[in-house]
Amino acid sequence: ALLLKGDLELADRKLAPARALYEKVADLSPTDLETRAKLVSLAIELNDLDGAKKRHEELRKLAPGAPGTHYLNALIHARQNKLEPAREAVQQALRLAPDYMPAVSLAAGLSLSANALEQAERHARMMVERTPENPMGYRVLGATYLRMNAPDRALEAVRPALGRTPPDPVLLSIAGEASLKLNQPAAAAGYFERASKFDPEDARARTGLGLSHLASGQSASGIGELEQAVALDSANVQADIALVMAHLRERQYDKALAAVGRLEKKEPKNPVSASLRGAVLSARGDIKGARSAFEQALALDPAYFPAAANLAAFDLRDNRPGDARQRYRSVLAKDPKNSQAAVAVALLTAHTGGPREQVLDELKQAREANPEAVLPILATARYLIETGAPKDAIPMLQEAANRNTENTQILDVLATGFVRSGQRAQAISTWEKILRLDPKAVLAQVRIGEAQLAGGDLEAALASFRKAAAIAPQAVEPQVGMAAVLHQQGKKDEAMRIAARMRANDKQKVAGAVLEGDLLAADGDWAEASDRYRGAFAQQRSLQIGVKAHRALRTAKRDAEAETFLRDWVRAEPANLRLRLYAGEADTVRERWKQAFEHYAVVLEKEPKNALALNNAAWALHELKDARALDHARRAYEAAPKSASIVDTYGVILSAAGDPKGLGLLRQAVDIAPANPQIRLHLAEALARANDKAGAKAQIDELLKATPAGPTADSARALQAKL
């Protein structure tokens, strides 16, 4: 009778009375396992962990090997936030009874908390199949796919349970988050609205609704929803942070600072609050105030990387790369496994023109400090690919992909490595794997099309670009790809119609103008192409578009206009170092050595170890008969001793000065780049100066065999005649 009364009280969710009745039953029945299990569960639910442990100890003595005993032990650990012991205990339960659903449910949640996503998916999938009426399985499965950055799979996972009555606000919020990530703000708003109607006090749903409205361009209503979310839940700061970012995006700096102030009152010791204040002040142009805010964030948490990164950016802007490096080193001193800081050290070395060996060594240190982290692997692989060693990147990417089977970022970099190393089929296969994981991965579909186009399979490429356009109609890349294929197929009018449609679309008009320029340039109409490029540049001042415009003017023989265009551009952006490098190269081509050196000097003032700028400046000074050429060439060589062009420059300058080391360097440069005729000519000239006529003739013969025509071949024949 007592047991029945306890069950009835429990059914009515009267937990304390039910527990009191079960306590009496347990005292009367010293071997009653079921009642003791209920008492453990009730004590946990009532947050009486000491009581739960006491009754669990009785249960453990009576049934030490029972799955339920291990499960309840896991539950107690989980309530104490002892996740690792909880996972070990629940695994013991599952080893004894793989189909014990309470343990499966707990294992799913614990795996998700530990970011063991494949295990979470497996357990949640089993819950959905075995207990479809329980929303918990759908919740964990959807949340797992969101964590995997697979929003389409998350939406598919929760969809069967979305129409139930009453609705589950958690599932609706998961569907909303997935829709938001799929760039479907209207659908996301619908899910969040349903969730907030069912539970108007749900701050998570309100936050999602606000983000959905912001994503669809409804700034006022989005900010309004976020303000409501902030008011609903004083403990959850997600809405506060989103509100600050929304005001910042709208350039409402005073409102953003007010929102930061409210956040700081909630969590005065949270470095995020101070860092957000720094971001707002920086956007408003108050660099001094921003510095102070970021310094405050680091005072609260010396290992808080975003604040250190912002301060490092200020240091670099002020030409203090050493201070920037120290910012990252300070984070690592507090948190040696911080992959962001470790990678930032290496990338700073690369950015400032440091030696390749040093960059790779620092990236290796980042990988060794945190072997499980993906970021250092991706950073190393990208650096190897960008510096001409894609084959060296492939093994580490394959190993990382085997450990992280659903990480599409790793797969994308791996595919890029395959392409750069000439393994086109493997690249396409890898991008296809990304599409199996994420059918809406538009860039993977575009990359497949580009690889097929490069391989000459025009029909397959066109089909791939059309698939990409169907996935993302507003994306630029599929349209450009289709136009490129159609142009190669001789369907030039169709290609131009695509460009015209893009120009009529506000979101694609700049890309459409550039595409028209590319198509006209491909047909040799450089004058018209330059007009399209300049029109695009007037709307979007990017280096890529500006370079296209300048080169088109030069190719169209409109030299005066080209000069004016580049001069005005440099005057408008004198601190743009990438532009300065391009302007220096443009003057180098025209043998205007003084002007070229002036551009490189601006770069070197900010980046004194920039190997490219040092090398090009050295050559300009050499042509000007300026003694500083040798020092610049030496510094470039120290920064990049395996670059053929840099070794060549240093060798030429040493050889011209009568230093015998120059000849050895030129031989080294030819070994690095044997197909470069200009470098081989420099070696032949040095051998001739050293009175090694046979050696010079051998180099000229090799050069003319590989490159029988062109300016370099003409110079080689002139030297041959002298010999």
C-alpha positions in Angstrom: 0.0 0.0 0.0 2.8 2.4 0.8 4.5 1.6 -2.5 1.3 2.3 -4.4 0.7 5.6 -2.6 4.3 6.6 -3.4 3.8 5.7 -7.1 0.6 7.9 -7.2 2.4 10.8 -5.6 5.3 10.5 -8.1 2.8 10.4 -11.0 1.4 13.7 -9.8 5.0 15.1 -9.6 4.8 15.4 -5.8 8.4 14.5 -5.3 8.9 15.1 -1.5 5.7 13.1 -0.4 6.6 10.3 -2.8 10.1 10.1 -1.4 8.9 10.0 2.2 6.6 7.0 1.3 9.4 5.2 -0.5 11.7 5.8 2.5 9.2 3.9 4.7 9.1 1.0 2.1 12.9 0.8 2.0 13.1 0.7 5.8 10.6 -2.2 5.9 12.3 -4.0 3.0 16.1 -4.1 3.4 16.6 -5.9 0.0 14.2 -4.0 -2.1 16.3 -2.9 -5.1 13.6 -1.1 -7.1 12.6 1.2 -4.3 16.2 2.1 -3.5 16.7 3.0 -7.1 13.7 5.2 -7.0 15.0 6.9 -3.9 18.4 7.6 -5.6 16.6 9.2 -8.6 14.3 11.3 -6.4 17.2 12.5 -4.2 19.1 13.6 -7.3 16.0 15.3 -8.7 15.5 17.1 -5.3 19.2 18.0 -5.4 20.0 16.1 -2.2 23.2 14.5 -3.4 24.2 13.3 0.0 21.0 11.4 0.3 21.4 10.0 -3.2 24.9 8.8 -2.3 23.7 7.1 0.9 20.9 5.2 -0.8 23.2 4.4 -3.8 25.7 2.8 -1.4 23.0 0.5 -0.1 22.1 -0.3 -3.7 25.7 -1.0 -4.6 26.1 -3.5 -1.7 22.9 -5.3 -2.8 23.5 -5.3 -6.6 27.1 -4.2 -7.4 27.0 -5.5 -11.0 23.6 -4.3 -12.0 23.4 -1.9 -14.9 21.0 0.3 -13.0 23.5 0.7 -10.1 26.2 1.9 -12.5 23.7 4.2 -14.3 22.6 5.9 -11.0 26.3 6.3 -10.0 26.8 8.1 -13.4 23.8 10.2 -12.7 25.2 11.3 -9.3 28.6 12.2 -10.9 26.8 14.1 -13.7 24.9 16.2 -11.2 28.2 17.1 -9.6 29.5 18.1 -13.0 32.1 15.3 -12.8 31.8 14.4 -16.4 34.7 11.9 -16.8 33.7 9.7 -13.9 30.1 9.9 -15.1 31.1 8.8 -18.6 33.1 5.8 -17.2 30.1 4.7 -15.0 27.6 4.9 -17.8 29.9 3.0 -20.1 30.0 0.2 -17.4 26.2 0.1 -17.4 26.1 -0.1 -21.2 28.7 -2.9 -21.3 26.4 -4.9 -19.1 23.2 -3.9 -20.9 23.7 -2.2 -24.3 20.0 -1.7 -24.7 19.3 -0.1 -21.2 17.7 3.1 -22.5 18.2 5.3 -19.4 21.9 4.7 -19.7 21.8 5.2 -23.4 20.1 8.6 -22.8 22.6 9.7 -20.2 25.5 8.5 -22.4 24.1 10.6 -25.3 24.0 13.8 -23.2 27.4 13.2 -21.6 29.0 12.5 -25.0 27.6 15.8 -26.3 28.9 17.7 -23.3 32.4 16.2 -23.8 32.2 17.0 -27.6 32.5 13.3 -28.4 30.1 13.9 -31.3 30.2 10.6 -33.0 29.3 8.8 -29.8 26.6 11.3 -29.0 25.1 10.7 -32.5 25.2 6.9 -32.1 23.5 7.0 -28.7 20.9 9.6 -29.8 20.1 7.7 -33.0 19.4 4.6 -30.9 17.1 6.6 -28.6 15.1 7.9 -31.6 14.8 4.4 -33.0 13.9 2.6 -29.7 11.9 5.3 -27.9 10.6 7.6 -30.6 8.0 9.1 -28.2 10.8 10.5 -26.0 11.9 14.0 -27.3 15.3 13.7 -25.6 16.7 11.6 -28.4 15.7 14.2 -31.0 17.1 17.0 -28.9 20.5 15.4 -28.5 20.6 14.3 -32.2 19.7 17.8 -33.4 22.1 19.5 -31.0 24.9 17.1 -32.1 24.5 17.9 -35.7 24.5 21.6 -34.9 27.8 21.1 -33.1 29.1 19.2 -36.2 28.2 22.3 -38.3 25.7 20.2 -40.2 22.5 22.3 -39.9 20.7 20.5 -42.7 21.1 17.1 -40.8 20.0 18.8 -37.5 16.8 20.0 -39.2 16.2 16.6 -40.7 16.8 14.9 -37.3 14.2 17.0 -35.3 11.6 17.4 -38.1 9.6 14.2 -37.2 9.0 15.5 -33.7 8.2 19.2 -34.6 4.5 18.7 -35.2 3.7 17.1 -31.8 1.2 18.5 -29.3 2.2 20.1 -27.1 5.2 21.4 -29.0 8.7 21.0 -27.6 10.3 24.5 -27.4 13.8 23.0 -27.3 13.3 21.1 -30.5 11.7 24.2 -32.1 14.7 26.3 -31.0 17.1 23.7 -32.5 15.2 23.8 -35.8 15.4 27.6 -35.6 19.2 27.6 -35.1 19.6 25.1 -38.0 17.5 27.2 -40.3 19.5 30.3 -39.3 22.7 28.5 -40.2 21.2 27.4 -43.5 20.6 31.1 -44.3 16.8 30.6 -44.0 16.0 33.5 -41.7 12.2 33.4 -42.4 11.9 29.7 -41.5 14.1 30.3 -38.5 11.8 33.1 -37.3 8.8 30.8 -37.7 10.3 28.1 -35.4 11.5 30.6 -32.8 8.1 32.3 -32.8 6.4 29.0 -32.1 8.8 28.2 -29.3 8.3 31.6 -27.7 4.5 31.4 -27.9 4.6 28.1 -26.1 7.0 29.5 -23.5 7.0 33.3 -23.6 9.6 33.3 -20.9 12.1 31.3 -23.0 15.1 33.6 -23.5 16.8 31.2 -25.8 13.8 31.3 -28.2 13.7 35.1 -28.0 17.4 35.3 -28.7 17.0 33.1 -31.8 14.0 35.1 -33.0 16.0 38.3 -32.7 19.0 36.8 -34.6 16.6 35.6 -37.3 15.1 39.0 -37.8 18.6 40.5 -38.0 19.6 38.0 -40.6 16.6 38.9 -42.7 17.4 42.6 -42.5 14.8 43.5 -39.9 17.2 45.3 -37.6 14.6 47.1 -35.5 12.5 44.0 -34.7 15.6 41.9 -34.2 17.1 44.3 -31.7 13.7 44.5 -30.0 13.5 40.7 -29.6 17.1 40.6 -28.2 16.2 43.3 -25.7 13.2 41.2 -24.5 15.5 38.2 -24.2 17.9 40.2 -22.1 15.0 41.2 -19.8 13.7 37.6 -19.5 16.9 36.0 -18.3 19.5 37.9 -16.3 21.8 34.9 -16.0 22.1 34.0 -19.7 24.4 36.5 -21.4 24.1 35.2 -25.0 21.3 37.7 -25.7 23.4 40.6 -24.3 26.3 39.7 -26.5 24.1 39.4 -29.5 22.5 42.8 -28.7 25.9 44.5 -28.5 26.9 43.0 -31.9 23.6 44.1 -33.5 24.0 47.7 -32.3 27.6 47.6 -33.5 26.6 46.3 -36.9 24.1 49.2 -37.2 26.9 51.6 -36.1 24.8 52.6 -33.1 27.8 53.0 -30.9 26.1 54.7 -27.9 23.5 52.0 -27.7 26.2 49.3 -28.1 28.1 50.8 -25.2 24.9 51.0 -23.1 24.4 47.3 -23.8 28.0 46.5 -22.8 27.4 48.5 -19.6 24.5 46.2 -18.7 26.5 43.1 -19.5 29.4 44.4 -17.3 27.0 44.8 -14.4 25.8 41.2 -14.8 29.3 39.8 -15.1 31.9 42.4 -14.0 34.7 39.8 -14.0 34.0 38.4 -17.4 36.7 39.4 -19.9 34.1 39.1 -22.7 32.4 42.3 -21.4 35.6 44.4 -21.4 36.6 43.0 -24.8 33.2 43.9 -26.3 33.7 47.4 -25.0 37.1 47.5 -26.7 35.5 46.4 -30.0 32.9 49.1 -29.9 35.4 51.8 -29.0 37.7 50.7 -31.7 34.9 50.8 -34.3 34.1 54.4 -33.1 37.7 55.4 -33.6 38.7 55.7 -29.9 41.8 53.6 -30.1 43.1 54.8 -26.8 39.9 53.7 -25.0 39.8 50.5 -27.0 43.4 49.6 -25.8 42.4 50.3 -22.2 39.4 48.0 -22.5 41.3 45.2 -24.1 44.0 45.6 -21.4 41.3 45.3 -18.8 40.0 42.1 -20.4 43.5 40.6 -20.1 43.8 41.8 -16.5 40.6 39.8 -15.8 41.9 36.8 -17.7 45.6 36.9 -19.0 44.8 33.9 -21.3 41.8 35.6 -23.0 43.0 35.4 -26.7 40.5 37.8 -28.4 41.7 40.7 -26.3 45.4 39.8 -26.9 44.7 39.5 -30.7 43.1 43.0 -30.8 46.0 44.6 -28.9 48.5 42.8 -31.2 46.6 44.2 -34.2 47.1 47.7 -32.8 50.8 46.9 -32.2 51.2 45.9 -35.8 49.5 49.0 -37.0 52.0 51.0 -35.0 54.9 49.0 -36.5 55.7 47.2 -33.3 55.7 43.5 -34.3 57.8 42.6 -31.3 55.1 43.8 -28.9 52.5 41.9 -30.9 54.5 38.7 -30.6 54.8 39.3 -26.8 51.0 39.6 -26.5 50.7 36.1 -27.9 53.6 34.8 -25.8 51.9 36.1 -22.7 48.8 34.1 -23.5 50.8 31.0 -24.0 52.6 31.5 -20.7 49.3 31.3 -18.9 47.8 28.7 -21.3 50.5 26.6 -23.1 47.8 24.7 -25.0 46.2 27.7 -26.5 46.2 26.8 -30.2 45.0 30.3 -31.3 47.9 32.0 -29.7 50.5 29.4 -30.8 49.3 29.7 -34.4 49.2 33.5 -34.2 52.9 33.5 -33.2 53.8 31.5 -36.4 51.6 33.5 -38.7 53.1 36.7 -37.3 56.5 35.4 -38.2 55.3 34.7 -41.7 53.5 38.0 -42.0 56.7 39.9 -41.1 58.8 38.0 -43.6 60.4 35.6 -41.2 62.3 32.5 -42.4 60.2 29.6 -43.6 62.0 27.2 -41.2 61.1 29.4 -38.2 57.4 29.5 -39.3 57.3 25.7 -39.7 59.1 25.2 -36.4 56.6 27.4 -34.5 53.7 25.6 -36.2 55.2 22.3 -35.1 55.3 23.6 -31.5 51.7 24.6 -31.8 50.8 21.0 -32.9 52.9 19.4 -30.2 51.4 21.6 -27.4 47.9 20.5 -28.3 47.9 17.3 -30.5 44.1 17.0 -30.6 43.5 20.5 -31.8 42.6 21.0 -35.5 43.7 24.6 -35.9 47.5 24.1 -35.8 47.2 21.3 -38.4 45.1 23.4 -40.7 47.4 26.4 -40.3 50.5 24.2 -41.0 48.8 22.6 -44.1 47.7 26.0 -45.5 51.2 27.5 -45.0 52.8 24.5 -46.8 50.3 24.7 -49.6 50.7 28.5 -50.0 54.5 28.2 -50.0 54.6 25.6 -52.8 54.8 22.3 -50.8 51.3 20.9 -51.0 52.6 17.3 -51.0 54.1 17.8 -47.5 50.7 19.0 -46.3 48.7 15.9 -47.5 49.8 13.2 -45.0 49.0 15.3 -41.9 45.6 16.3 -43.3 44.8 12.7 -44.1 45.7 11.7 -40.6 43.6 14.5 -39.2 40.6 13.6 -41.4 40.8 10.0 -40.2 40.5 11.3 -36.6 37.8 13.8 -37.4 35.8 12.0 -40.0 33.0 14.7 -40.3 35.2 17.8 -40.2 34.5 19.4 -43.6 37.1 22.1 -43.0 39.9 19.5 -42.9 38.6 17.8 -46.0 38.4 21.1 -47.9 42.1 22.0 -47.2 43.0 18.4 -48.1 41.2 18.7 -51.4 43.1 22.0 -52.0 46.4 20.2 -51.3 45.5 17.5 -53.8 44.7 20.1 -56.5 47.9 22.0 -55.9 49.9 18.8 -56.2 48.3 17.8 -59.5 46.0 15.1 -58.0 42.8 16.3 -59.5 40.8 13.1 -59.1 41.6 12.8 -55.4 40.6 16.4 -54.9 37.2 15.9 -56.6 36.6 12.7 -54.5 37.4 14.6 -51.3 35.0 17.5 -52.2 32.3 14.9 -53.0 32.8 13.5 -49.5 32.1 17.0 -48.1 28.9 17.1 -50.2 27.8 13.7 -48.7 28.3 15.2 -45.2 26.7 18.5 -46.1 24.7 18.5 -49.4 24.4 22.3 -49.2 28.2 22.9 -49.2 28.1 25.2 -52.2 31.8 26.0 -52.3 32.7 22.3 -52.4 30.4 22.0 -55.4 32.1 25.0 -57.0 35.5 23.6 -56.4 34.5 20.4 -58.1 33.4 22.4 -61.1 36.7 24.3 -61.1 38.7 21.1 -61.0 36.7 19.6 -63.9 37.1 22.9 -65.9 40.9 22.8 -65.3 40.9 19.2 -66.6 39.0 20.1 -69.7 35.8 18.3 -68.9 33.5 21.2 -69.8 30.2 19.4 -69.7 30.8 18.0 -66.2 32.1 21.4 -65.0 28.9 23.1 -66.3 26.7 20.6 -64.5 28.6 21.1 -61.3 28.3 24.9 -61.4 24.6 24.6 -62.2 24.2 22.3 -59.1 26.0 24.9 -57.0 23.8 27.7 -58.4 20.7 25.6 -57.4 22.0 25.3 -53.8 22.8 29.0 -53.5 21.2 31.2 -56.2 22.7 34.4 -54.7 26.3 33.0 -54.6 28.7 34.6 -57.1 31.1 31.7 -57.7 28.6 29.4 -59.5 27.6 32.1 -61.9 31.2 33.0 -62.7 31.9 29.3 -63.2 29.0 28.8 -65.6 30.0 31.9 -67.6 33.6 30.6 -67.9 32.5 27.2 -69.2 30.0 28.7 -71.7 32.7 31.1 -73.0 35.1 28.2 -73.5 32.4 26.4 -75.4 32.0 29.3 -77.7 28.6 30.3 -76.3 29.8 33.8 -75.6 26.4 35.5 -75.7 25.1 33.2 -73.0 28.1 33.9 -70.9 27.6 37.7 -71.2 23.9 37.3 -70.4 24.9 35.7 -67.0 27.2 38.7 -66.4 24.4 41.1 -67.3 21.9 39.4 -64.9 24.5 39.7 -62.1 25.0 43.4 -62.8 21.2 43.8 -62.4 21.3 42.2 -59.0 22.3 44.5 -56.2 24.1 41.8 -54.3 26.1 40.7 -57.4 26.5 43.9 -59.4 30.2 44.4 -58.7 31.0 40.7 -59.4 28.9 41.0 -62.6 31.0 44.0 -63.8 34.2 42.1 -63.1 32.9 39.0 -64.9 32.1 41.2 -68.0 35.6 42.5 -67.9 37.1 39.0 -67.7 35.0 37.8 -70.6 35.9 40.9 -72.7 39.6 40.5 -71.8 39.5 36.8 -72.8 38.3 38.0 -76.2 41.1 40.5 -76.4 38.9 43.6 -76.0 41.1 45.1 -73.3 39.8 48.7 -73.7 36.2 47.6 -72.9 37.5 45.3 -70.2 39.3 48.2 -68.5 36.1 50.2 -68.4 34.2 47.4 -66.7 37.0 46.9 -64.2 37.2 50.6 -63.4 33.4 50.7 -62.9 33.6 47.8 -60.5 36.5 49.4 -58.7 34.5 52.6 -58.2 32.0 50.6 -56.3 34.4 48.3 -54.4 38.0 49.4 -54.0 39.7 46.0 -53.7 43.3 45.2 -54.7 42.2 42.4 -57.0 39.8 44.6 -59.0 42.2 47.5 -59.1 45.1 45.4 -60.4 42.8 44.0 -63.1 41.9 47.6 -64.1 45.5 48.8 -64.3 46.7 45.7 -66.2 43.8 46.0 -68.7 44.7 49.7 -69.3 48.4 48.8 -69.9 47.5 45.9 -72.2 45.1 48.2 -74.1 48.1 50.6 -74.7 46.4 53.3 -72.6 49.6 54.0 -70.7 48.8 57.5 -69.6 45.5 56.4 -68.1 47.1 53.5 -66.5 49.7 55.8 -64.9 47.1 58.2 -63.6 44.9 55.4 -62.3 47.7 53.8 -60.3 49.1 57.1 -59.1 45.7 58.3 -57.8 45.1 54.9 -56.2 48.4 55.0 -54.3 47.7 58.6 -53.2 44.3 57.6 -51.8 45.8 54.5 -50.0 49.4 55.4 -49.2 49.6 52.8 -46.3 48.3 49.9 -48.3 51.4 47.7 -48.3 50.0 45.1 -50.8 49.3 48.0 -53.2 52.8 49.4 -52.7 54.3 46.0 -53.6 52.2 46.0 -56.8 53.1 49.6 -57.7 56.8 48.7 -57.1 56.5 45.8 -59.5 54.7 48.0 -62.1 57.6 50.4 -61.9 60.2 47.6 -62.1 58.6 46.3 -65.3 59.1 49.8 -66.8 62.7 50.0 -65.3 61.8 53.0 -63.2 64.1 51.9 -60.5 64.0 54.9 -58.2 60.2 55.0 -58.1 60.1 51.2 -57.6 62.5 51.4 -54.6 60.4 54.2 -53.0 57.4 51.9 -52.9 59.4 49.0 -51.5 60.9 51.3 -48.8 57.4 52.1 -47.6 56.7 48.4 -47.2 60.0 47.8 -45.4 59.4 50.6 -43.0 56.3 48.6 -41.7 57.6 45.1 -42.4 61.4 45.2 -42.2 61.7 41.4 -42.7 59.4 41.2 -45.8 61.5 39.0 -48.0 59.7 40.0 -51.3 60.1 43.7 -50.6 63.8 43.2 -49.6 64.5 41.3 -52.7 62.8 43.7 -55.1 64.4 46.7 -53.3 67.8 45.0 -53.7 67.3 44.6 -57.4 66.2 48.2 -57.8 69.2 49.5 -55.8 71.5 47.2 -57.9 70.2 48.8 -61.1 70.7 52.2 -59.5 74.3 51.3 -58.7 73.5 51.9 -55.0 75.8 50.1 -52.5 72.8 49.4 -50.2 71.7 46.7 -52.7 74.0 44.1 -51.1 72.6 44.6 -47.6 69.0 44.3 -48.8 69.9 41.2 -50.8 71.6 39.6 -47.8 68.6 40.3 -45.5 66.2 38.9 -48.1 68.4 35.7 -48.4 68.4 35.3 -44.6 64.6 35.6 -44.5 64.0 33.1 -47.4 67.2 31.1 -48.2 65.3 28.6 -50.4 63.5 31.0 -52.7 65.0 30.7 -56.1 64.4 34.4 -57.1 65.9 35.7 -53.8 69.0 33.4 -54.0 69.4 34.5 -57.6 69.3 38.2 -56.7 71.8 37.8 -53.9 74.0 35.7 -56.2 73.9 38.3 -59.0 74.8 41.2 -56.7 77.7 39.3 -55.1 79.0 38.1 -58.4 78.8 41.7 -59.9 80.9 42.8 -56.8 83.5 40.2 -57.6 82.6 38.0 -54.6 83.2 34.3 -55.6 80.3 33.3 -53.3 77.9 34.7 -55.9 78.7 31.9 -58.3 77.8 29.2 -55.8 74.5 31.0 -55.0 73.6 31.2 -58.6 74.2 27.5 -59.0 72.0 26.9 -56.0 69.3 29.1 -57.5 69.4 27.0 -60.8 69.1 23.8 -58.7 66.0 25.2 -57.0 64.4 26.4 -60.2 66.0 24.6 -63.2 63.2 25.6 -65.6 63.6 29.4 -65.0 65.5 30.7 -68.0 66.3 34.1 -66.4 68.1 32.5 -63.5 70.1 30.2 -65.8 71.1 33.3 -67.9 72.4 35.0 -64.8 74.5 31.9 -64.0 75.9 31.9 -67.5 76.8 35.6 -67.3 78.6 35.0 -63.9 80.5 32.0 -65.4 81.5 34.2 -68.4 82.8 36.9 -66.0 84.8 34.2 -64.2 86.3 33.2 -67.5 84.6 29.8 -67.4 83.6 29.9 -71.1 82.8 26.2 -71.3 80.5 26.4 -68.2 78.8 29.5 -69.6 78.2 27.8 -73.0 76.8 24.7 -71.3 74.3 26.8 -69.4 73.3 28.7 -72.6 72.8 25.5 -74.5 70.5 24.2 -71.7 68.6 27.5 -71.7 68.0 27.6 -75.5 67.0 24.0 -75.6 64.2 24.7 -73.1 63.4 28.2 -74.1 64.3 28.8 -77.8 62.5 32.1 -78.2 61.8 35.3 -76.3 63.8 38.2 -74.8 65.8 35.9 -72.4 66.7 33.6 -75.4 67.8 36.7 -77.4 70.1 37.8 -74.5 71.5 34.3 -74.2 72.4 34.3 -77.9 74.1 37.7 -77.6 76.2 36.3 -74.7 76.9 33.2 -76.8 78.2 35.3 -79.6 80.6 37.1 -77.3 81.9 33.8 -76.0 
